[in-house]
Amino acid sequence: QVQLVESGGGLVQPGGSLKLSCVASGSIFRILATAWYRRTPGKQRELVASITSGGRIYYVASVKGRFTISRNSGKNTVSLQMNSLKPEDTAVYYCGAGYSDSIDYWGQGTQVTVSS
């Protein structure tokens, strides 16, 4: 079992920045990839960014150049630095981790609201 705990969400004005963190605990040594997803009301959960144990990184097109995913293996933490935030980035952000191409574990989610 793996436990994921997110933090760092909140309210920010358009153009502002937030940093989300996801701390993993438990049987994490087999985890292949960790990812950030987001969900807005009435929409499916969307993959925002992911990073594998080998360092391969993916970003959805809408956040490229604005968001940065990073991993601190020593602290079992994966972070998502979000800059130049837009109102359309408003969502509940979830940390997910998996042993292969699918997500096996989810965090509880953290709300990000971008509004003036």
Secondary structure, DSSP 8 states (H G I E B T S, - for coil): -EEEEEE--EEE-TT--EEEEEEEEES-TT--EEEEEEE-TTS--EEEEEEETT--EEE-GGGTTTEEEEEEGGGTEEEEEE-S--GGG-EEEEEEEESSSS--EE---EEEEE--
